[in-house]
Amino acid sequence: MTLKTEMKLLIENGLLYIDNKRFCFAKVNDDRSQDVRPFTGKVSTQFNHHCKEGGRVQPLIAGFGWVGDDSGDAVRVGSVLGNDWPLKCAVSIGGLVARIEACEDLGIPVLIEIK
């Protein structure tokens, strides 16, 4: 049995992949002031005090921003598209957070690549 050394997330062509398996829709919020171009970084989970629900645990891409389902998040994810944007989806966010937290508990780094 091979032990996992890292979890890889990839956002490409409007989809989020976890370890090369399609997970959900994802779109980088290009209304942000940051120049959106290919990016690679580390992902962790943190409590976001500024989300609309009054605060919750969300993925945070170091040097890039939050992953969530609000319009202000750097990356929006969801299982259904509406007007070319992922719609709110607790299952997508919860599933992503759970996978990242499981890796954090085991000391396994989570990396993301945005193409």
PyMOL commands that set and color helices and strands:
alter all, ss='L'
color gray80, all
select helices_A, chain A and resi 90-106
alter helices_A, ss='H'
color red, helices_A
select strands_A, chain A and resi 7-12+15-18+21-28+39-48+56-61+65-68+75-78+81-82+85-86+110-114
alter strands_A, ss='S'
color yellow, strands_A
deselect
rebuild
show_as cartoon
